[in-house]
Amino acid sequence: MLLGARVLDSDGVPGEDMSDPRVKAGVLLAMAGLGDDLTPFAVEHLPFMRPSFDTMTTPALIVAGDHDDSALTTRGPDWFTDPYTYSPGKKSLLTLFGAEHSLGGIPGYEVAETTDETPARVALLQRLTTAYLRSALYPGDTSWKAAAVALEEDPEPLGKLQSK
């Protein structure tokens, strides 16, 4: 919401604009996709899951797992790439290979179980999100470019990057 996304009501009318000009960049981890692709259960019980990305102009890194098969959507893992696909402006998409909804990490405080625990994937996520924010917030910083090149040149990458 702070990046400019809005929630649509049942008639498709955008809700309040809660964007904040002080927010210069963002990282969205496993963000919900468009509400038109929700399952009937999700439509009934989670009416707030109808985002519109039309006005999300703030630069952002969107992170999605290619095995994040949510029971809330009729689509597959690509549903989580909608914030990248449907938002204007400068965006990057990091697709993590083999990642489910918790992107390889532990899904909660004092929780020990996960279905896709991968410390190397979590470390990659940490490096890339830190580099992205550092370069987005400090003009002239090359951390993001270096991290992107390192991922591209990795002979066994754990993900891929796209930018627009």
KEFI-866120 format. One record per residue (C-alpha): x, y, z; residue in one letter. Coordinates in steps of 0.2 Angstrom, whole numbers, plus 5000, padded with zeros to 4 digits. Layout:
residues N
<pt <X Y Z> 'a'>
...
//
This chain:
residues 164
<pt <5000 5000 5000> 'm'>
<pt <5014 5012 5004> 'l'>
<pt <5021 5009 4987> 'l'>
<pt <5005 5014 4978> 'g'>
<pt <4995 4998 4977> 'a'>
<pt <4977 5000 4981> 'r'>
<pt <4963 4988 4986> 'v'>
<pt <4948 4986 4975> 'l'>
<pt <4931 4985 4983> 'd'>
<pt <4918 4972 4976> 's'>
<pt <4913 4984 4962> 'd'>
<pt <4931 4986 4957> 'g'>
<pt <4933 5004 4964> 'v'>
<pt <4950 5008 4971> 'p'>
<pt <4950 5011 4990> 'g'>
<pt <4960 5024 4999> 'e'>
<pt <4977 5029 4992> 'd'>
<pt <4989 5025 5006> 'm'>
<pt <5005 5028 4996> 's'>
<pt <5018 5038 5005> 'd'>
<pt <5031 5049 4996> 'p'>
<pt <5044 5046 5010> 'r'>
<pt <5045 5028 5004> 'v'>
<pt <5058 5028 4990> 'k'>
<pt <5059 5009 4986> 'a'>
<pt <5051 4993 4992> 'g'>
<pt <5054 4974 4993> 'v'>
<pt <5038 4963 4991> 'l'>
<pt <5040 4945 4997> 'l'>
<pt <5027 4933 4990> 'a'>
<pt <5014 4947 4987> 'm'>
<pt <4996 4942 4982> 'a'>
<pt <4991 4944 4964> 'g'>
<pt <4975 4950 4956> 'l'>
<pt <4959 4947 4965> 'g'>
<pt <4950 4941 4949> 'd'>
<pt <4960 4925 4951> 'd'>
<pt <4955 4921 4969> 'l'>
<pt <4946 4904 4973> 't'>
<pt <4928 4906 4979> 'p'>
<pt <4934 4903 4997> 'f'>
<pt <4946 4917 4996> 'a'>
<pt <4933 4929 4988> 'v'>
<pt <4921 4925 5002> 'e'>
<pt <4933 4926 5017> 'h'>
<pt <4947 4937 5011> 'l'>
<pt <4938 4952 5002> 'p'>
<pt <4954 4963 5005> 'f'>
<pt <4964 4952 4993> 'm'>
<pt <4959 4962 4978> 'r'>
<pt <4974 4973 4974> 'p'>
<pt <4976 4985 4960> 's'>
<pt <4994 4988 4955> 'f'>
<pt <4990 5002 4942> 'd'>
<pt <4996 5016 4953> 't'>
<pt <5011 5007 4961> 'm'>
<pt <5024 5018 4954> 't'>
<pt <5037 5017 4968> 't'>
<pt <5052 5007 4962> 'p'>
<pt <5051 4989 4970> 'a'>
<pt <5059 4972 4970> 'l'>
<pt <5046 4959 4969> 'i'>
<pt <5051 4941 4975> 'v'>
<pt <5041 4925 4970> 'a'>
<pt <5044 4907 4972> 'g'>
<pt <5041 4896 4957> 'd'>
<pt <5034 4882 4968> 'h'>
<pt <5022 4894 4978> 'd'>
<pt <5006 4885 4974> 'd'>
<pt <4993 4894 4984> 's'>
<pt <4976 4887 4989> 'a'>
<pt <4970 4905 4988> 'l'>
<pt <4971 4907 4969> 't'>
<pt <4965 4897 4954> 't'>
<pt <4982 4901 4945> 'r'>
<pt <4999 4894 4949> 'g'>
<pt <5014 4902 4956> 'p'>
<pt <5014 4915 4943> 'd'>
<pt <5000 4924 4952> 'w'>
<pt <5013 4930 4964> 'f'>
<pt <5022 4939 4950> 't'>
<pt <5007 4951 4946> 'd'>
<pt <5014 4965 4956> 'p'>
<pt <5028 4965 4944> 'y'>
<pt <5018 4962 4928> 't'>
<pt <5004 4974 4931> 'y'>
<pt <5013 4989 4940> 's'>
<pt <5020 5004 4931> 'p'>
<pt <5038 5011 4934> 'g'>
<pt <5054 5004 4938> 'k'>
<pt <5052 4986 4945> 'k'>
<pt <5063 4970 4946> 's'>
<pt <5057 4952 4949> 'l'>
<pt <5067 4939 4958> 'l'>
<pt <5060 4922 4954> 't'>
<pt <5067 4909 4967> 'l'>
<pt <5069 4891 4960> 'f'>
<pt <5060 4878 4970> 'g'>
<pt <5054 4891 4983> 'a'>
<pt <5037 4890 4991> 'e'>
<pt <5028 4903 5000> 'h'>
<pt <5041 4906 5014> 's'>
<pt <5054 4907 5000> 'l'>
<pt <5065 4894 5008> 'g'>
<pt <5065 4901 5026> 'g'>
<pt <5055 4897 5042> 'i'>
<pt <5037 4904 5041> 'p'>
<pt <5036 4912 5058> 'g'>
<pt <5042 4917 5075> 'y'>
<pt <5046 4902 5086> 'e'>
<pt <5041 4890 5071> 'v'>
<pt <5053 4876 5067> 'a'>
<pt <5045 4868 5052> 'e'>
<pt <5044 4873 5034> 't'>
<pt <5041 4863 5018> 't'>
<pt <5055 4871 5008> 'd'>
<pt <5070 4875 5020> 'e'>
<pt <5085 4880 5010> 't'>
<pt <5097 4891 5019> 'p'>
<pt <5107 4895 5003> 'a'>
<pt <5091 4902 4995> 'r'>
<pt <5087 4912 5011> 'v'>
<pt <5105 4919 5010> 'a'>
<pt <5103 4923 4992> 'l'>
<pt <5087 4932 4996> 'l'>
<pt <5095 4942 5010> 'q'>
<pt <5110 4947 4998> 'r'>
<pt <5099 4952 4984> 'l'>
<pt <5086 4962 4995> 't'>
<pt <5099 4971 5004> 't'>
<pt <5109 4975 4988> 'a'>
<pt <5092 4981 4980> 'y'>
<pt <5088 4993 4994> 'l'>
<pt <5105 5000 4996> 'r'>
<pt <5107 5004 4978> 's'>
<pt <5089 5011 4977> 'a'>
<pt <5092 5022 4992> 'l'>
<pt <5110 5028 4989> 'y'>
<pt <5113 5035 4972> 'p'>
<pt <5129 5028 4964> 'g'>
<pt <5129 5012 4975> 'd'>
<pt <5133 4997 4964> 't'>
<pt <5128 4983 4976> 's'>
<pt <5112 4979 4966> 'w'>
<pt <5121 4978 4949> 'k'>
<pt <5135 4967 4957> 'a'>
<pt <5123 4956 4965> 'a'>
<pt <5113 4954 4949> 'a'>
<pt <5129 4950 4939> 'v'>
<pt <5134 4937 4952> 'a'>
<pt <5117 4928 4951> 'l'>
<pt <5117 4929 4932> 'e'>
<pt <5135 4921 4931> 'e'>
<pt <5131 4908 4944> 'd'>
<pt <5133 4891 4936> 'p'>
<pt <5119 4884 4947> 'e'>
<pt <5108 4899 4951> 'p'>
<pt <5094 4898 4964> 'l'>
<pt <5084 4911 4955> 'g'>
<pt <5083 4923 4940> 'k'>
<pt <5081 4942 4939> 'l'>
<pt <5070 4952 4927> 'q'>
<pt <5069 4971 4927> 's'>
<pt <5058 4984 4918> 'k'>
//
